[in-house]
Amino acid sequence: MLTVGAALTPSPAGHGTHTQLGLPPCSWALALGRPCPTCGMTTAVSLAAHGDLASALHAQPMGLAIALAASSLFWIALHSALTGSLLWSWTLSLLLRPSVLAGAAAGGLLAWGHTILAWSA
């Protein structure tokens, strides 16, 4: 994911970077004039892959969280594969706890609210 993000040019608008992958513009945003829950995710991942974490946070906070999680999980998985460590299993058991999943869902809703406010500004 981060490799693809690094290959993309983040949209200065804070959303729409996904169109570089051949995907259409967000139909929700076109129809309603407001961002969908995932608007800005690709842009945020691309910005994070380019090292611009502040702009990634502004574009879509959950996109930044996903990019940071993907990076962390890559290194944890690599460490576990190379050393036989149980860190990967422990990490997955932690991430799949209902409280962590509920927190991630709440974070996603808050991030969507941030994105709506950022579009309105």
A tleap script that builds the chain and sets N, CA, C and O, in Angstrom:
source leaprc.protein.ff14SB
mol = sequence {
  NMET LEU THR VAL GLY ALA ALA LEU THR PRO
  SER PRO ALA GLY HIE GLY THR HIE THR GLN
  LEU GLY LEU PRO PRO CYS SER TRP ALA LEU
  ALA LEU GLY ARG PRO CYS PRO THR CYS GLY
  MET THR THR ALA VAL SER LEU ALA ALA HIE
  GLY ASP LEU ALA SER ALA LEU HIE ALA GLN
  PRO MET GLY LEU ALA ILE ALA LEU ALA ALA
  SER SER LEU PHE TRP ILE ALA LEU HIE SER
  ALA LEU THR GLY SER LEU LEU TRP SER TRP
  THR LEU SER LEU LEU LEU ARG PRO SER VAL
  LEU ALA GLY ALA ALA ALA GLY GLY LEU LEU
  ALA TRP GLY HIE THR ILE LEU ALA TRP SER
  CALA
}
set mol.1.N position { 0.820 -1.185 0.000 }
set mol.1.CA position { 0.000 0.000 0.000 }
set mol.1.C position { 0.868 1.254 0.000 }
set mol.1.O position { 0.617 2.185 -0.765 }
set mol.2.N position { 1.877 1.280 0.847 }
set mol.2.CA position { 2.723 2.470 0.921 }
set mol.2.C position { 3.581 2.630 -0.329 }
set mol.2.O position { 3.925 3.749 -0.710 }
set mol.3.N position { 3.925 1.516 -0.964 }
set mol.3.CA position { 4.685 1.595 -2.214 }
set mol.3.C position { 3.839 2.251 -3.297 }
set mol.3.O position { 4.322 3.104 -4.041 }
set mol.4.N position { 2.574 1.849 -3.381 }
set mol.4.CA position { 1.662 2.478 -4.349 }
set mol.4.C position { 1.466 3.940 -3.981 }
set mol.4.O position { 1.498 4.807 -4.855 }
set mol.5.N position { 1.266 4.224 -2.707 }
set mol.5.CA position { 1.103 5.606 -2.258 }
set mol.5.C position { 2.291 6.473 -2.613 }
set mol.5.O position { 2.134 7.636 -2.983 }
set mol.6.N position { 3.481 5.905 -2.499 }
set mol.6.CA position { 4.692 6.663 -2.832 }
set mol.6.C position { 4.792 6.934 -4.328 }
set mol.6.O position { 5.392 7.925 -4.746 }
set mol.7.N position { 4.203 6.051 -5.135 }
set mol.7.CA position { 4.255 6.225 -6.592 }
set mol.7.C position { 3.248 7.260 -7.088 }
set mol.7.O position { 3.364 7.756 -8.208 }
set mol.8.N position { 2.264 7.583 -6.258 }
set mol.8.CA position { 1.232 8.550 -6.646 }
set mol.8.C position { 1.668 9.968 -6.285 }
set mol.8.O position { 2.509 10.176 -5.411 }
set mol.9.N position { 1.077 10.930 -6.977 }
set mol.9.CA position { 1.268 12.339 -6.643 }
set mol.9.C position { 0.048 12.774 -5.841 }
set mol.9.O position { -1.053 12.819 -6.389 }
set mol.10.N position { 0.212 13.098 -4.554 }
set mol.10.CA position { -0.946 13.473 -3.740 }
set mol.10.C position { -1.663 14.698 -4.318 }
set mol.10.O position { -1.029 15.678 -4.708 }
set mol.11.N position { -2.979 14.622 -4.363 }
set mol.11.CA position { -3.776 15.742 -4.864 }
set mol.11.C position { -3.696 16.909 -3.888 }
set mol.11.O position { -3.879 16.721 -2.685 }
set mol.12.N position { -3.424 18.111 -4.390 }
set mol.12.CA position { -3.386 19.281 -3.505 }
set mol.12.C position { -4.742 19.584 -2.867 }
set mol.12.O position { -4.809 20.282 -1.855 }
set mol.13.N position { -5.824 19.062 -3.455 }
set mol.13.CA position { -7.164 19.286 -2.912 }
set mol.13.C position { -7.405 18.475 -1.640 }
set mol.13.O position { -8.367 18.735 -0.918 }
set mol.14.N position { -6.539 17.488 -1.357 }
set mol.14.CA position { -6.736 16.648 -0.177 }
set mol.14.C position { -7.582 15.423 -0.444 }
set mol.14.O position { -7.834 14.635 0.468 }
set mol.15.N position { -8.018 15.250 -1.657 }
set mol.15.CA position { -8.812 14.086 -2.063 }
set mol.15.C position { -8.707 13.956 -3.577 }
set mol.15.O position { -8.307 14.895 -4.264 }
set mol.16.N position { -9.068 12.789 -4.089 }
set mol.16.CA position { -9.052 12.591 -5.535 }
set mol.16.C position { -7.804 11.912 -6.070 }
set mol.16.O position { -7.716 11.655 -7.271 }
set mol.17.N position { -6.846 11.616 -5.218 }
set mol.17.CA position { -5.613 10.964 -5.669 }
set mol.17.C position { -5.897 9.592 -6.271 }
set mol.17.O position { -5.158 9.132 -7.140 }
set mol.18.N position { -6.957 8.942 -5.817 }
set mol.18.CA position { -7.293 7.600 -6.311 }
set mol.18.C position { -7.573 7.571 -7.812 }
set mol.18.O position { -7.485 6.509 -8.428 }
set mol.19.N position { -7.905 8.708 -8.407 }
set mol.19.CA position { -8.187 8.724 -9.849 }
set mol.19.C position { -6.933 8.399 -10.661 }
set mol.19.O position { -7.041 7.991 -11.818 }
set mol.20.N position { -5.748 8.571 -10.075 }
set mol.20.CA position { -4.502 8.199 -10.756 }
set mol.20.C position { -4.381 6.686 -10.923 }
set mol.20.O position { -3.562 6.206 -11.707 }
set mol.21.N position { -5.196 5.940 -10.185 }
set mol.21.CA position { -5.211 4.480 -10.281 }
set mol.21.C position { -6.251 3.993 -11.286 }
set mol.21.O position { -6.480 2.791 -11.419 }
set mol.22.N position { -6.879 4.933 -11.990 }
set mol.22.CA position { -7.902 4.571 -12.966 }
set mol.22.C position { -9.297 4.465 -12.382 }
set mol.22.O position { -10.231 4.063 -13.075 }
set mol.23.N position { -9.450 4.820 -11.123 }
set mol.23.CA position { -10.763 4.779 -10.477 }
set mol.23.C position { -11.515 6.071 -10.764 }
set mol.23.O position { -10.897 7.117 -10.963 }
set mol.24.N position { -12.847 6.007 -10.787 }
set mol.24.CA position { -13.621 7.221 -11.050 }
set mol.24.C position { -13.639 8.141 -9.830 }
set mol.24.O position { -13.349 7.704 -8.716 }
set mol.25.N position { -13.979 9.414 -10.040 }
set mol.25.CA position { -14.157 10.319 -8.893 }
set mol.25.C position { -15.250 9.781 -7.965 }
set mol.25.O position { -16.111 9.012 -8.391 }
set mol.26.N position { -15.209 10.182 -6.729 }
set mol.26.CA position { -16.179 9.714 -5.727 }
set mol.26.C position { -17.593 10.129 -6.124 }
set mol.26.O position { -17.894 11.318 -6.225 }
set mol.27.N position { -18.459 9.138 -6.349 }
set mol.27.CA position { -19.833 9.446 -6.760 }
set mol.27.C position { -20.620 10.087 -5.617 }
set mol.27.O position { -21.502 10.911 -5.858 }
set mol.28.N position { -20.310 9.721 -4.395 }
set mol.28.CA position { -20.970 10.308 -3.226 }
set mol.28.C position { -20.687 11.807 -3.196 }
set mol.28.O position { -21.603 12.618 -3.061 }
set mol.29.N position { -19.415 12.164 -3.322 }
set mol.29.CA position { -19.032 13.580 -3.287 }
set mol.29.C position { -19.620 14.339 -4.472 }
set mol.29.O position { -20.032 15.490 -4.331 }
set mol.30.N position { -19.659 13.701 -5.636 }
set mol.30.CA position { -20.237 14.359 -6.812 }
set mol.30.C position { -21.735 14.595 -6.634 }
set mol.30.O position { -22.253 15.649 -7.001 }
set mol.31.N position { -22.425 13.605 -6.067 }
set mol.31.CA position { -23.879 13.699 -5.922 }
set mol.31.C position { -24.298 14.598 -4.761 }
set mol.31.O position { -25.275 15.338 -4.869 }
set mol.32.N position { -23.567 14.536 -3.658 }
set mol.32.CA position { -24.001 15.228 -2.441 }
set mol.32.C position { -23.184 16.470 -2.103 }
set mol.32.O position { -23.585 17.268 -1.255 }
set mol.33.N position { -22.049 16.634 -2.760 }
set mol.33.CA position { -21.195 17.780 -2.451 }
set mol.33.C position { -20.507 17.673 -1.102 }
set mol.33.O position { -19.989 18.665 -0.587 }
set mol.34.N position { -20.497 16.493 -0.532 }
set mol.34.CA position { -19.861 16.215 0.757 }
set mol.34.C position { -19.005 14.961 0.609 }
set mol.34.O position { -19.291 14.117 -0.240 }
set mol.35.N position { -17.972 14.829 1.416 }
set mol.35.CA position { -17.109 13.650 1.299 }
set mol.35.C position { -17.763 12.386 1.841 }
set mol.35.O position { -18.551 12.427 2.785 }
set mol.36.N position { -17.418 11.268 1.223 }
set mol.36.CA position { -17.843 9.971 1.749 }
set mol.36.C position { -16.908 9.601 2.909 }
set mol.36.O position { -15.913 10.290 3.131 }
set mol.37.N position { -17.207 8.534 3.645 }
set mol.37.CA position { -16.343 8.172 4.777 }
set mol.37.C position { -14.888 7.892 4.399 }
set mol.37.O position { -13.998 8.014 5.241 }
set mol.38.N position { -14.638 7.519 3.145 }
set mol.38.CA position { -13.259 7.207 2.750 }
set mol.38.C position { -12.616 8.284 1.885 }
set mol.38.O position { -11.479 8.112 1.447 }
set mol.39.N position { -13.305 9.377 1.631 }
set mol.39.CA position { -12.704 10.449 0.832 }
set mol.39.C position { -11.424 10.943 1.504 }
set mol.39.O position { -11.407 11.231 2.701 }
set mol.40.N position { -10.379 11.033 0.732 }
set mol.40.CA position { -9.096 11.504 1.225 }
set mol.40.C position { -8.165 10.409 1.701 }
set mol.40.O position { -7.007 10.686 2.015 }
set mol.41.N position { -8.641 9.161 1.764 }
set mol.41.CA position { -7.801 8.069 2.268 }
set mol.41.C position { -6.573 7.850 1.390 }
set mol.41.O position { -5.451 7.791 1.894 }
set mol.42.N position { -6.782 7.729 0.074 }
set mol.42.CA position { -5.649 7.489 -0.824 }
set mol.42.C position { -4.683 8.662 -0.772 }
set mol.42.O position { -3.467 8.472 -0.773 }
set mol.43.N position { -5.218 9.859 -0.728 }
set mol.43.CA position { -4.368 11.049 -0.639 }
set mol.43.C position { -3.568 11.031 0.658 }
set mol.43.O position { -2.374 11.329 0.655 }
set mol.44.N position { -4.219 10.683 1.770 }
set mol.44.CA position { -3.528 10.635 3.064 }
set mol.44.C position { -2.430 9.578 3.064 }
set mol.44.O position { -1.336 9.820 3.574 }
set mol.45.N position { -2.714 8.410 2.497 }
set mol.45.CA position { -1.697 7.357 2.424 }
set mol.45.C position { -0.531 7.820 1.553 }
set mol.45.O position { 0.630 7.599 1.898 }
set mol.46.N position { -0.838 8.455 0.436 }
set mol.46.CA position { 0.219 8.950 -0.449 }
set mol.46.C position { 1.058 10.018 0.251 }
set mol.46.O position { 2.286 10.001 0.169 }
set mol.47.N position { 0.400 10.934 0.929 }
set mol.47.CA position { 1.132 11.971 1.664 }
set mol.47.C position { 2.023 11.353 2.739 }
set mol.47.O position { 3.170 11.764 2.914 }
set mol.48.N position { 1.490 10.364 3.457 }
set mol.48.CA position { 2.279 9.694 4.495 }
set mol.48.C position { 3.474 8.972 3.877 }
set mol.48.O position { 4.576 9.002 4.425 }
set mol.49.N position { 3.252 8.329 2.741 }
set mol.49.CA position { 4.348 7.624 2.066 }
set mol.49.C position { 5.430 8.594 1.604 }
set mol.49.O position { 6.599 8.224 1.491 }
set mol.50.N position { 5.033 9.832 1.339 }
set mol.50.CA position { 5.993 10.870 0.947 }
set mol.50.C position { 6.590 11.575 2.168 }
set mol.50.O position { 7.426 12.467 2.019 }
set mol.51.N position { 6.164 11.180 3.376 }
set mol.51.CA position { 6.718 11.748 4.598 }
set mol.51.C position { 6.026 12.994 5.107 }
set mol.51.O position { 6.485 13.597 6.077 }
set mol.52.N position { 4.930 13.397 4.474 }
set mol.52.CA position { 4.210 14.610 4.888 }
set mol.52.C position { 3.054 14.218 5.813 }
set mol.52.O position { 1.893 14.211 5.403 }
set mol.53.N position { 3.385 13.896 7.051 }
set mol.53.CA position { 2.386 13.387 7.991 }
set mol.53.C position { 1.357 14.438 8.392 }
set mol.53.O position { 0.190 14.107 8.601 }
set mol.54.N position { 1.767 15.690 8.501 }
set mol.54.CA position { 0.822 16.750 8.881 }
set mol.54.C position { -0.251 16.921 7.809 }
set mol.54.O position { -1.433 17.040 8.134 }
set mol.55.N position { 0.143 16.933 6.548 }
set mol.55.CA position { -0.842 17.064 5.468 }
set mol.55.C position { -1.707 15.815 5.371 }
set mol.55.O position { -2.891 15.905 5.046 }
set mol.56.N position { -1.124 14.648 5.650 }
set mol.56.CA position { -1.900 13.406 5.644 }
set mol.56.C position { -2.970 13.452 6.728 }
set mol.56.O position { -4.107 13.037 6.503 }
set mol.57.N position { -2.608 13.953 7.894 }
set mol.57.CA position { -3.570 14.084 8.992 }
set mol.57.C position { -4.711 15.008 8.597 }
set mol.57.O position { -5.873 14.724 8.890 }
set mol.58.N position { -4.393 16.099 7.940 }
set mol.58.CA position { -5.425 17.045 7.522 }
set mol.58.C position { -6.313 16.455 6.420 }
set mol.58.O position { -7.523 16.681 6.419 }
set mol.59.N position { -5.734 15.715 5.497 }
set mol.59.CA position { -6.507 15.153 4.384 }
set mol.59.C position { -7.520 14.128 4.876 }
set mol.59.O position { -8.685 14.178 4.480 }
set mol.60.N position { -7.098 13.194 5.735 }
set mol.60.CA position { -7.987 12.146 6.244 }
set mol.60.C position { -7.262 11.469 7.409 }
set mol.60.O position { -6.380 10.640 7.184 }
set mol.61.N position { -7.620 11.808 8.642 }
set mol.61.CA position { -6.918 11.240 9.795 }
set mol.61.C position { -6.870 9.711 9.808 }
set mol.61.O position { -5.855 9.127 10.190 }
set mol.62.N position { -7.955 9.064 9.396 }
set mol.62.CA position { -7.947 7.603 9.391 }
set mol.62.C position { -7.004 7.068 8.316 }
set mol.62.O position { -6.408 6.005 8.491 }
set mol.63.N position { -6.866 7.781 7.223 }
set mol.63.CA position { -5.910 7.381 6.192 }
set mol.63.C position { -4.491 7.394 6.726 }
set mol.63.O position { -3.702 6.497 6.430 }
set mol.64.N position { -4.164 8.413 7.516 }
set mol.64.CA position { -2.844 8.465 8.151 }
set mol.64.C position { -2.687 7.301 9.122 }
set mol.64.O position { -1.642 6.651 9.146 }
set mol.65.N position { -3.716 7.033 9.920 }
set mol.65.CA position { -3.649 5.922 10.878 }
set mol.65.C position { -3.442 4.593 10.154 }
set mol.65.O position { -2.667 3.752 10.609 }
set mol.66.N position { -4.126 4.404 9.038 }
set mol.66.CA position { -3.976 3.170 8.266 }
set mol.66.C position { -2.562 3.068 7.696 }
set mol.66.O position { -1.962 1.993 7.711 }
set mol.67.N position { -2.034 4.169 7.198 }
set mol.67.CA position { -0.671 4.156 6.653 }
set mol.67.C position { 0.349 3.819 7.739 }
set mol.67.O position { 1.255 3.017 7.515 }
set mol.68.N position { 0.202 4.426 8.905 }
set mol.68.CA position { 1.131 4.148 10.004 }
set mol.68.C position { 0.992 2.705 10.489 }
set mol.68.O position { 1.984 2.050 10.806 }
set mol.69.N position { -0.254 2.217 10.543 }
set mol.69.CA position { -0.477 0.828 10.948 }
set mol.69.C position { 0.130 -0.133 9.929 }
set mol.69.O position { 0.757 -1.123 10.308 }
set mol.70.N position { -0.050 0.151 8.646 }
set mol.70.CA position { 0.513 -0.718 7.605 }
set mol.70.C position { 2.030 -0.767 7.706 }
set mol.70.O position { 2.635 -1.831 7.579 }
set mol.71.N position { 2.634 0.383 7.934 }
set mol.71.CA position { 4.089 0.425 8.072 }
set mol.71.C position { 4.542 -0.380 9.291 }
set mol.71.O position { 5.480 -1.173 9.204 }
set mol.72.N position { 3.888 -0.177 10.400 }
set mol.72.CA position { 4.246 -0.902 11.624 }
set mol.72.C position { 4.049 -2.405 11.453 }
set mol.72.O position { 4.907 -3.198 11.841 }
set mol.73.N position { 2.910 -2.793 10.869 }
set mol.73.CA position { 2.627 -4.218 10.691 }
set mol.73.C position { 3.615 -4.878 9.737 }
set mol.73.O position { 3.957 -6.048 9.909 }
set mol.74.N position { 4.076 -4.139 8.734 }
set mol.74.CA position { 5.090 -4.683 7.826 }
set mol.74.C position { 6.339 -5.074 8.605 }
set mol.74.O position { 6.856 -6.181 8.450 }
set mol.75.N position { 6.821 -4.161 9.443 }
set mol.75.CA position { 8.052 -4.425 10.184 }
set mol.75.C position { 7.863 -5.521 11.225 }
set mol.75.O position { 8.771 -6.319 11.458 }
set mol.76.N position { 6.700 -5.563 11.847 }
set mol.76.CA position { 6.416 -6.629 12.817 }
set mol.76.C position { 6.375 -7.979 12.111 }
set mol.76.O position { 6.939 -8.955 12.607 }
set mol.77.N position { 5.713 -8.043 10.955 }
set mol.77.CA position { 5.634 -9.296 10.204 }
set mol.77.C position { 7.014 -9.733 9.719 }
set mol.77.O position { 7.352 -10.915 9.788 }
set mol.78.N position { 7.803 -8.792 9.232 }
set mol.78.CA position { 9.151 -9.121 8.766 }
set mol.78.C position { 10.006 -9.652 9.923 }
set mol.78.O position { 10.710 -10.652 9.780 }
set mol.79.N position { 9.934 -8.973 11.057 }
set mol.79.CA position { 10.681 -9.421 12.241 }
set mol.79.C position { 10.266 -10.842 12.627 }
set mol.79.O position { 11.118 -11.688 12.900 }
set mol.80.N position { 8.965 -11.098 12.650 }
set mol.80.CA position { 8.474 -12.422 13.031 }
set mol.80.C position { 8.896 -13.482 12.025 }
set mol.80.O position { 9.251 -14.598 12.406 }
set mol.81.N position { 8.858 -13.136 10.736 }
set mol.81.CA position { 9.255 -14.095 9.703 }
set mol.81.C position { 10.742 -14.433 9.792 }
set mol.81.O position { 11.133 -15.584 9.596 }
set mol.82.N position { 11.555 -13.445 10.083 }
set mol.82.CA position { 13.008 -13.662 10.110 }
set mol.82.C position { 13.504 -14.308 11.401 }
set mol.82.O position { 14.509 -15.019 11.398 }
set mol.83.N position { 12.802 -14.058 12.497 }
set mol.83.CA position { 13.301 -14.532 13.796 }
set mol.83.C position { 12.461 -15.644 14.415 }
set mol.83.O position { 12.896 -16.292 15.367 }
set mol.84.N position { 11.263 -15.869 13.884 }
set mol.84.CA position { 10.377 -16.850 14.498 }
set mol.84.C position { 9.669 -16.308 15.727 }
set mol.84.O position { 9.045 -17.061 16.475 }
set mol.85.N position { 9.764 -15.014 15.932 }
set mol.85.CA position { 9.136 -14.362 17.078 }
set mol.85.C position { 7.615 -14.520 17.019 }
set mol.85.O position { 7.029 -14.621 15.941 }
set mol.86.N position { 7.004 -14.538 18.174 }
set mol.86.CA position { 5.546 -14.609 18.260 }
set mol.86.C position { 4.905 -13.222 18.278 }
set mol.86.O position { 3.707 -13.094 18.531 }
set mol.87.N position { 5.693 -12.192 18.013 }
set mol.87.CA position { 5.180 -10.821 18.049 }
set mol.87.C position { 4.012 -10.637 17.088 }
set mol.87.O position { 3.050 -9.947 17.425 }
set mol.88.N position { 4.073 -11.243 15.888 }
set mol.88.CA position { 2.987 -11.114 14.909 }
set mol.88.C position { 1.690 -11.680 15.472 }
set mol.88.O position { 0.645 -11.035 15.378 }
set mol.89.N position { 1.741 -12.872 16.054 }
set mol.89.CA position { 0.545 -13.496 16.631 }
set mol.89.C position { -0.015 -12.650 17.764 }
set mol.89.O position { -1.227 -12.455 17.862 }
set mol.90.N position { 0.860 -12.152 18.611 }
set mol.90.CA position { 0.425 -11.314 19.720 }
set mol.90.C position { -0.230 -10.036 19.203 }
set mol.90.O position { -1.263 -9.610 19.719 }
set mol.91.N position { 0.377 -9.424 18.176 }
set mol.91.CA position { -0.156 -8.182 17.604 }
set mol.91.C position { -1.539 -8.412 17.012 }
set mol.91.O position { -2.455 -7.622 17.242 }
set mol.92.N position { -1.694 -9.501 16.245 }
set mol.92.CA position { -3.005 -9.791 15.657 }
set mol.92.C position { -4.055 -10.038 16.728 }
set mol.92.O position { -5.186 -9.566 16.608 }
set mol.93.N position { -3.693 -10.776 17.776 }
set mol.93.CA position { -4.674 -11.029 18.834 }
set mol.93.C position { -5.078 -9.729 19.521 }
set mol.93.O position { -6.227 -9.578 19.939 }
set mol.94.N position { -4.155 -8.803 19.637 }
set mol.94.CA position { -4.467 -7.499 20.221 }
set mol.94.C position { -5.381 -6.694 19.298 }
set mol.94.O position { -6.379 -6.129 19.743 }
set mol.95.N position { -5.036 -6.647 18.011 }
set mol.95.CA position { -5.801 -5.832 17.062 }
set mol.95.C position { -7.213 -6.350 16.833 }
set mol.95.O position { -8.103 -5.578 16.475 }
set mol.96.N position { -7.432 -7.640 17.033 }
set mol.96.CA position { -8.752 -8.217 16.789 }
set mol.96.C position { -9.648 -8.224 18.025 }
set mol.96.O position { -10.742 -8.786 17.990 }
set mol.97.N position { -9.208 -7.623 19.086 }
set mol.97.CA position { -10.063 -7.505 20.275 }
set mol.97.C position { -11.237 -6.581 19.961 }
set mol.97.O position { -11.067 -5.578 19.269 }
set mol.98.N position { -12.423 -6.911 20.462 }
set mol.98.CA position { -13.593 -6.064 20.192 }
set mol.98.C position { -13.392 -4.606 20.590 }
set mol.98.O position { -13.862 -3.707 19.893 }
set mol.99.N position { -12.709 -4.362 21.687 }
set mol.99.CA position { -12.511 -2.974 22.118 }
set mol.99.C position { -11.629 -2.213 21.130 }
set mol.99.O position { -11.859 -1.029 20.886 }
set mol.100.N position { -10.628 -2.874 20.563 }
set mol.100.CA position { -9.756 -2.221 19.581 }
set mol.100.C position { -10.531 -1.975 18.289 }
set mol.100.O position { -10.415 -0.907 17.688 }
set mol.101.N position { -11.318 -2.958 17.861 }
set mol.101.CA position { -12.124 -2.792 16.648 }
set mol.101.C position { -13.166 -1.686 16.824 }
set mol.101.O position { -13.401 -0.900 15.906 }
set mol.102.N position { -13.787 -1.626 18.003 }
set mol.102.CA position { -14.760 -0.562 18.271 }
set mol.102.C position { -14.071 0.798 18.278 }
set mol.102.O position { -14.619 1.776 17.769 }
set mol.103.N position { -12.885 0.862 18.846 }
set mol.103.CA position { -12.123 2.111 18.835 }
set mol.103.C position { -11.757 2.539 17.426 }
set mol.103.O position { -11.797 3.726 17.102 }
set mol.104.N position { -11.401 1.575 16.587 }
set mol.104.CA position { -11.073 1.889 15.193 }
set mol.104.C position { -12.308 2.395 14.453 }
set mol.104.O position { -12.220 3.333 13.660 }
set mol.105.N position { -13.456 1.774 14.712 }
set mol.105.CA position { -14.697 2.231 14.075 }
set mol.105.C position { -15.043 3.649 14.536 }
set mol.105.O position { -15.431 4.490 13.725 }
set mol.106.N position { -14.905 3.908 15.824 }
set mol.106.CA position { -15.164 5.257 16.341 }
set mol.106.C position { -14.177 6.254 15.747 }
set mol.106.O position { -14.552 7.373 15.397 }
set mol.107.N position { -12.923 5.850 15.636 }
set mol.107.CA position { -11.921 6.711 15.013 }
set mol.107.C position { -12.265 7.020 13.567 }
set mol.107.O position { -12.058 8.138 13.096 }
set mol.108.N position { -12.792 6.023 12.863 }
set mol.108.CA position { -13.212 6.238 11.481 }
set mol.108.C position { -14.335 7.253 11.377 }
set mol.108.O position { -14.334 8.097 10.481 }
set mol.109.N position { -15.291 7.174 12.288 }
set mol.109.CA position { -16.395 8.144 12.282 }
set mol.109.C position { -15.898 9.549 12.616 }
set mol.109.O position { -16.323 10.527 12.000 }
set mol.110.N position { -15.004 9.642 13.585 }
set mol.110.CA position { -14.434 10.952 13.927 }
set mol.110.C position { -13.616 11.518 12.768 }
set mol.110.O position { -13.651 12.718 12.496 }
set mol.111.N position { -12.882 10.641 12.092 }
set mol.111.CA position { -12.087 11.085 10.942 }
set mol.111.C position { -12.998 11.584 9.826 }
set mol.111.O position { -12.683 12.568 9.156 }
set mol.112.N position { -14.125 10.908 9.627 }
set mol.112.CA position { -15.082 11.347 8.615 }
set mol.112.C position { -15.618 12.729 8.981 }
set mol.112.O position { -15.738 13.601 8.121 }
set mol.113.N position { -15.939 12.924 10.262 }
set mol.113.CA position { -16.393 14.241 10.712 }
set mol.113.C position { -15.353 15.313 10.444 }
set mol.113.O position { -15.688 16.413 10.006 }
set mol.114.N position { -14.095 14.996 10.706 }
set mol.114.CA position { -13.011 15.940 10.417 }
set mol.114.C position { -12.981 16.273 8.931 }
set mol.114.O position { -12.838 17.435 8.551 }
set mol.115.N position { -13.116 15.254 8.097 }
set mol.115.CA position { -13.059 15.464 6.648 }
set mol.115.C position { -14.233 16.320 6.180 }
set mol.115.O position { -14.066 17.179 5.313 }
set mol.116.N position { -15.408 16.096 6.742 }
set mol.116.CA position { -16.573 16.921 6.392 }
set mol.116.C position { -16.300 18.379 6.758 }
set mol.116.O position { -16.560 19.281 5.962 }
set mol.117.N position { -15.778 18.606 7.961 }
set mol.117.CA position { -15.472 19.979 8.386 }
set mol.117.C position { -14.384 20.607 7.519 }
set mol.117.O position { -14.457 21.792 7.194 }
set mol.118.N position { -13.384 19.825 7.148 }
set mol.118.CA position { -12.300 20.351 6.310 }
set mol.118.C position { -12.818 20.735 4.928 }
set mol.118.O position { -12.353 21.718 4.350 }
set mol.119.N position { -13.778 19.974 4.384 }
set mol.119.CA position { -14.348 20.297 3.074 }
set mol.119.C position { -15.196 21.555 3.156 }
set mol.119.O position { -15.287 22.320 2.196 }
set mol.120.N position { -15.821 21.764 4.322 }
set mol.120.CA position { -16.707 22.919 4.483 }
set mol.120.C position { -15.930 24.214 4.682 }
set mol.120.O position { -16.468 25.301 4.471 }
set mol.121.N position { -14.674 24.103 5.084 }
set mol.121.CA position { -13.861 25.294 5.382 }
set mol.121.C position { -13.413 26.013 4.124 }
set mol.121.O position { -12.724 27.030 4.206 }
savepdb mol mol.pdb
quit
